[in-house]
Every structure is written in structure tokens, then in C-alpha cells.
């Protein structure tokens, strides 16, 4: 309209003067509001909040939401996202409205109630509940609410709750772990499930579809949780999902509304800025603000420009096909009302002003915002005529007032307050509007009415609020107040290896500068945190299906998936660094994988095409172990094959060998191997049916009492081993038959899937070559096909850092090379441990280079030298 042209004429610099002076005729004439009236409005909003809050406490608490017409409650967490409430569900609420409104209590300055609510929640709320929830809703309302409360309660300057003791963070951490289960099948899915059961993880037969906002609105909450817990896994999965989603944009840089979370195929290609996608845009930009990551800004700019180019018509935004950009729905959708607020923080004030005027015009027409409004005919949508007390238009009004200080926005806020007071207010709270035209009400007071609408409206009129004195604050999409700690940026900068390629974006600089010799990464927290551990803690059993056919386990093992991963390349050597892991990939084809640093058993696997793998379990208590399989099949000279152990089996096996509880045959030192060799299992080997053992064993009668041979592939190692165990096997050998030609002699430590605690029998993996030899021997032999499983304890003194030796002497000892060290061995005297945890070692690779790992101040340093 005229306002927009007028502003272009004046130029953006004159924008504030123009809007304050009411120069542009296209805008409503501005008129002031004095301080006394602002304070009066603020107190009216405070009363509005309490009218909702007190009635919630009286009629609905501790259930999820208030039904203000009937004065009853609804346990709506189980219904959000249009879930059908389940028959016979015992779920009866987690006080969702209270959790959602905690930070509003802080904003309006009620310290006593804020503290009382936190203590009540801490004592009474548990998320160990059999309830299926929507990941997006549980994240923004509950996780966001708890994290905001933790931020405010622990802020020493505000001193809202001196006796606070991280109660909300502990609850948030527990909830975060439960929501993390939505990423359960990450080996076979691109994106998290939209639904997750808080007790049991993803339910059987769960729907695969998810909306764009559902994937794109996790990173602020998950990122802040990572910051507070020093556990990067939450941030990593949210960031990975966001980056994967970004790759699915169309050639027009537009995104559809829903997709299949497994394949990433769009199931609704409608592009817009409203329902189903809204907060995806918001979080792209806010992730840039919060984590200082330029990549997010580049991603946001591309999508923002595409929205302006293809979806904007005048001050309005329409929906279009993501591929052709042909307009599909020419209508206003009330969730679009957040857009002017986003434009304000992005700095596009001119557009924000005209769009807000258009949106507010609809509010004035009906006294509320209908869910949909048809732009061509300027009439209501036939069915979507409701207004569930959505806060987005109030949020944009607030942002525009903060940016322009134009009193026009104070009057907008006043108008909206009056509409709600006149239409929505009932004796027991505020009710949603069923039909904005007839003014009929619905028996529901949404939690975001208190969490957001009242908060933004209060802040609009409260110039002196403490929030306005803090520059390092950001609001989430649920209006929750998050900090932007100065070190949150460094915490995540460059730590993660990103799957996102530089897509036509000059500003995104991907280079990471690292000193030639030292690559560092934080040690994982005391409770290692990859999913398998978390799923195990929640006792979510064996749901993951690892896609083993692509050798994903070699590099992407469960011990380090994505916690802090970065890649560094130095000429011949490419190094990938993860929390607790290093993966070295030499141009010659040699790889060294070290993982589980910071724990009691560190594993090291060294491969060179054509040579036997070296797989070592570095045990901080016992030294260095390696494992092998020896064939005793008749008529053939004993043949020994190197093997690797399932990592979860090493410790239990070591303990039972020490206590002599394993059925041990006579020890026979194998050829060309020194050190103490123990035969921990001897028995006949039998092939299982089906060969992959991903289903119950059919030939259990033959397997009973024998060692089961199983092919690698299709399901997790733990599943295979548990099937063999159920059939009565005394041990398992897994053949790495899926390996490529170059890897025919390779094997590696086997990962777990969260259900390995049920495993009671030992298991080893052998290479494709070794497996073929053993299978052929079995075919040719007429007698007993007996084999032995062996453990070698290498004669290597380990010394504990807590002994009298000084650290200096230790590091000298570690560096002095013993000339007699052969390839594939830990250099004598270098293995150091404290409290059983490995602190450093030096390894001489098969390809003749020295790898030196040393712990320093909770960070592992790696240096590599060509000998």
C-alpha cells in the first residue's frame, strides 16, 4: 500500500522518524500513550494472567489444561498434534499449563509463586509415564518451559529463588532423554518420529510422517539442554535433522509441509509460512543468533528470499506448490502472524510494518484472528473460523513496538486486550473462540495463553521489565525465555562434523583450523551419552535396526555417533574427531579407529587392506587384550584367526576369567603369539538357520551346547547373539561376510544397541577370509568341528598415573621408543590409567606410524608421527 511506497521513498534510515511522526498516510495516524496509561494496561494484563492462572489452579491443576466453561480439566498433552486419545489410558497430566507458565510468573515478578511452583513440580512431576506425545509439542511446551525456569531460577542477578538447586534442569534432562528416543531408528530413518511414548520410546507401527516444523523446531531447546548438561548429543541430533531437512528444499528453495521421516519424500508439497512450517523459519534464524553459527544464517537467507519471491503478494503471504511455485491457497492463516516479529529481528522492518497492519486489519474486523481467512473474497474460511487464543499476533506487536517505539503498537495491544476481555473472558478463565464471526466459545484454555499471549502483552506495556535490560535473551517459539551465554557459541563452533555441503553460499566458510599435531575434543560426560546408552537407561529394548550392509559400523559405531565430530585433513591423513573417539584414515587405505576414550575399556582397531586386522581392547585395569579363534578341526594343522570382541562382552568375560568361572580347557600357546593366552571356550561350531540369525533360530537342537556361527548383516549384533543364546549356544562367532574385497581380512569391535545387558555368552567377530576358511573346513571334515576362543593378555606393564611417578616422567616414558616394537603393538610402558580409565598410550600402526593419545584437562590430544 501507500505506506510501503512512502517508506521506499524516504529510505530505511528515515523509517523510525517516519513511523513515529505518522508521516506516511498509509499507516494509521500514530497517537501517544502516556506512562500512566501504559502502567494501567500492564496491571490489566497482570489481572488477565491471574484470572487464567488462578482458575487453572482451582479447577484443572495438576492436569494439563483448564476447561473454563465447565470448570474441569483436560489431559491434553496426550492429544496435542491431533492425536486420538487412547482407550483405557491411565495418563492424568503433568501440570503442563503450570510448566508452560513458569517463566511468565517470573516476568510479572511473582517470586513466591515462581519458587512454590518449581518446588511442587520438582516433588510431584515425573515423565516416566506410559503416554504417547507429540515430539514438537512436548519439546516447546515442557522442555522449553523447564529450561527457561532453570535459566531464570539460577540467575544470581535476578535472585528469584535463592534456594534453587537445579531441580528443573534434572527434570529437563530426564525429559530430553525420553524425547531423544524419537531418534531411535537413526540407522534406517533420516528424521525423528513425530510421536514418542515417554516410557517406552517409539511405539510399534508408529506413523512415519512428520511436518517440517516438527523437525525444524528442536534446536534451541535441545541445544540449550546440551549446553547445560555438557552433553552434546541433544544438539547434534537436532542440528543434523535441521541440516538434512534443508537439503530437501526444492529448486525454488521452498519447503513442503509434511514428509515421510524415513525416506525424506514429501507427502504434502504445499509451501507456506503458516501451520506445519512456521517455526522452521524462526528457528533457522534464532539458531544463528543463539549458537553464532553462520551456516544457519546462510540457510535462513536462502529460504527467506524464496518466501519473499514466491509466496508474498502485497502485504499478504499465500501457499504455493514447492516445486512450481504455483499458488495453491490464497488465504491468510493465523499462524502466519509470527512472521512480522521474525522480520523485525532479522532487520526487515519495512515489510514487517505493512504485513502487521494487514494482519491486524483482520483482527479488527472480527475481534480475533480466524484460523483461515480467504484473501480474494475477504471472507472467513468455511470451517476454520476458530481462534484458540493464539499469541503470534501479540508477539509481532511486541517486537514491532520494541523496534520502533511507535505507540500505534501499544494501541494495537490495547485493542487485542479489549477484544479478549469482551469475547473470551468467562467466570472461570479465558475460553478459546469457536467461531470468530458468531462469537461462540469453546471449552478450552490453551497453555500458551498464559505462557505466551499474557507474557508478550505484559511485556508490551512494561517498559521497565528486567527482560528489557538483558541483551542476551531470546524467546523460543513458545515464548520461553532462553539465555544466550557468551560461551554457548564456542561450545558448539566447529565441534560437529556437518553433513551439510556448501550449497551456493559464499558466506558459509567451512574450514576448521587446527594445529598440525593436536586435535582436541571434549571427553564424553561420565555417563557416556550416545543413544544406545540413553535408550538402555530408559530400558527401551532392541528397537534399533542398524543398517549393517553398508559397513556403517566401521566408522559410525554406536560408541561415538556424532557427539562432537569434526574432520581434519593433512595431506595423506584424514582425521575425524568425536567425543571419545578418533578415526584416522590414511591415503594408503590404512585406518585406525580409537573409541570410548574416557572410559575403562578403550578399543583400537587398525586395518590395512590385505593384512589381518589388529583389534585391541585397552583395559585400564588389566592392560592390553586381543582375541582370536583357533580351529581344531581334525586333519588340519591348527589355524589361528584374529578376531574382535563385542565390546559389551569384554568386561564380563575378563571378570569371569579372573574368577575362574569360565569353562576353561587346557591353555595352548598359539604359534607366533607371546603373552598369557587363555582358552575361554572350546566347542563344536555349527551354522545357524537362518544364517543371519535376525529371527529365532530354527535349528536350535543342533546349536544347543555348541558355538553358533552367524553371518553379519541386517540386524544388530546384540539381536543375533540373543537369538543364539535363546537357542542354547555357548558362544557366538560372527563372520564379517558383508565386507568388500579390500576389507576381506577386516573385522572390528561390535557395537551395542541398548539391550546388551541381556547377553550372557561370549561373542567374537572374524574377517570374511577367516569365515570362509572355517566354513570350508566344516564342509570337508567328517569329525568334530571343534574350535577354541582365545584371549591373549599382552605382556605390557600399565602404570597408574596416581603412583609416585610424576606426570613428567610418565610422558617421557611414553615417548621413549623401544626399538623392538613391531607393527600393530602398543609401545611398551606407554599405557597409562587412573581409576581404571585410560589416560594415554602410544600405538605403532601396521603401516609404520606412531599414534600418541594423551589426556590433558579432560581433553584428549592426538599426535601422529610417521616413523
Secondary structure as GFF3:
##gff-version 3
##sequence-region A 1 867
A	DSSP	alpha_helix	2	10	.	.	.	ID=ss1
A	DSSP	three_ten_helix	12	14	.	.	.	ID=ss2
A	DSSP	alpha_helix	15	21	.	.	.	ID=ss3
A	DSSP	alpha_helix	35	59	.	.	.	ID=ss4
A	DSSP	beta_strand	65	67	.	.	.	ID=ss5
A	DSSP	beta_strand	72	74	.	.	.	ID=ss6
A	DSSP	three_ten_helix	76	78	.	.	.	ID=ss7
A	DSSP	alpha_helix	96	107	.	.	.	ID=ss8
A	DSSP	alpha_helix	111	124	.	.	.	ID=ss9
A	DSSP	beta_strand	132	134	.	.	.	ID=ss10
A	DSSP	alpha_helix	135	137	.	.	.	ID=ss11
A	DSSP	pi_helix	138	143	.	.	.	ID=ss12
A	DSSP	alpha_helix	144	153	.	.	.	ID=ss13
A	DSSP	alpha_helix	167	180	.	.	.	ID=ss14
A	DSSP	three_ten_helix	181	183	.	.	.	ID=ss15
A	DSSP	beta_strand	195	197	.	.	.	ID=ss16
A	DSSP	beta_strand	209	211	.	.	.	ID=ss17
A	DSSP	alpha_helix	212	216	.	.	.	ID=ss18
A	DSSP	alpha_helix	219	229	.	.	.	ID=ss19
A	DSSP	alpha_helix	233	246	.	.	.	ID=ss20
A	DSSP	beta_strand	258	260	.	.	.	ID=ss21
A	DSSP	beta_strand	266	268	.	.	.	ID=ss22
A	DSSP	beta_strand	270	271	.	.	.	ID=ss23
A	DSSP	alpha_helix	278	291	.	.	.	ID=ss24
A	DSSP	alpha_helix	294	310	.	.	.	ID=ss25
A	DSSP	beta_strand	312	313	.	.	.	ID=ss26
A	DSSP	beta_strand	316	317	.	.	.	ID=ss27
A	DSSP	beta_strand	319	321	.	.	.	ID=ss28
A	DSSP	beta_strand	327	329	.	.	.	ID=ss29
A	DSSP	beta_strand	331	333	.	.	.	ID=ss30
A	DSSP	three_ten_helix	334	338	.	.	.	ID=ss31
A	DSSP	alpha_helix	339	346	.	.	.	ID=ss32
A	DSSP	alpha_helix	349	366	.	.	.	ID=ss33
A	DSSP	beta_strand	372	374	.	.	.	ID=ss34
A	DSSP	beta_strand	379	380	.	.	.	ID=ss35
A	DSSP	alpha_helix	392	404	.	.	.	ID=ss36
A	DSSP	alpha_helix	408	423	.	.	.	ID=ss37
A	DSSP	beta_strand	425	426	.	.	.	ID=ss38
A	DSSP	beta_strand	429	430	.	.	.	ID=ss39
A	DSSP	beta_strand	432	435	.	.	.	ID=ss40
A	DSSP	beta_strand	440	442	.	.	.	ID=ss41
A	DSSP	alpha_helix	447	448	.	.	.	ID=ss42
A	DSSP	pi_helix	449	453	.	.	.	ID=ss43
A	DSSP	alpha_helix	454	461	.	.	.	ID=ss44
A	DSSP	three_ten_helix	466	469	.	.	.	ID=ss45
A	DSSP	beta_strand	473	475	.	.	.	ID=ss46
A	DSSP	beta_strand	481	483	.	.	.	ID=ss47
A	DSSP	alpha_helix	486	492	.	.	.	ID=ss48
A	DSSP	alpha_helix	531	537	.	.	.	ID=ss49
A	DSSP	three_ten_helix	548	550	.	.	.	ID=ss50
A	DSSP	alpha_helix	552	555	.	.	.	ID=ss51
A	DSSP	beta_strand	566	570	.	.	.	ID=ss52
A	DSSP	beta_strand	573	578	.	.	.	ID=ss53
A	DSSP	beta_strand	581	586	.	.	.	ID=ss54
A	DSSP	beta_strand	591	595	.	.	.	ID=ss55
A	DSSP	beta_strand	601	607	.	.	.	ID=ss56
A	DSSP	beta_strand	614	619	.	.	.	ID=ss57
A	DSSP	beta_strand	623	631	.	.	.	ID=ss58
A	DSSP	beta_strand	639	645	.	.	.	ID=ss59
A	DSSP	alpha_helix	647	658	.	.	.	ID=ss60
A	DSSP	beta_strand	676	687	.	.	.	ID=ss61
A	DSSP	alpha_helix	700	703	.	.	.	ID=ss62
A	DSSP	beta_strand	707	711	.	.	.	ID=ss63
A	DSSP	alpha_helix	717	726	.	.	.	ID=ss64
A	DSSP	beta_strand	731	735	.	.	.	ID=ss65
A	DSSP	three_ten_helix	741	743	.	.	.	ID=ss66
A	DSSP	three_ten_helix	756	758	.	.	.	ID=ss67
A	DSSP	beta_strand	762	766	.	.	.	ID=ss68
A	DSSP	alpha_helix	768	780	.	.	.	ID=ss69
A	DSSP	beta_strand	786	794	.	.	.	ID=ss70
A	DSSP	beta_strand	799	800	.	.	.	ID=ss71
A	DSSP	alpha_helix	807	815	.	.	.	ID=ss72
A	DSSP	beta_strand	825	826	.	.	.	ID=ss73
A	DSSP	beta_strand	832	834	.	.	.	ID=ss74
A	DSSP	beta_strand	837	844	.	.	.	ID=ss75
A	DSSP	beta_strand	849	856	.	.	.	ID=ss76
A	DSSP	beta_strand	859	866	.	.	.	ID=ss77
###
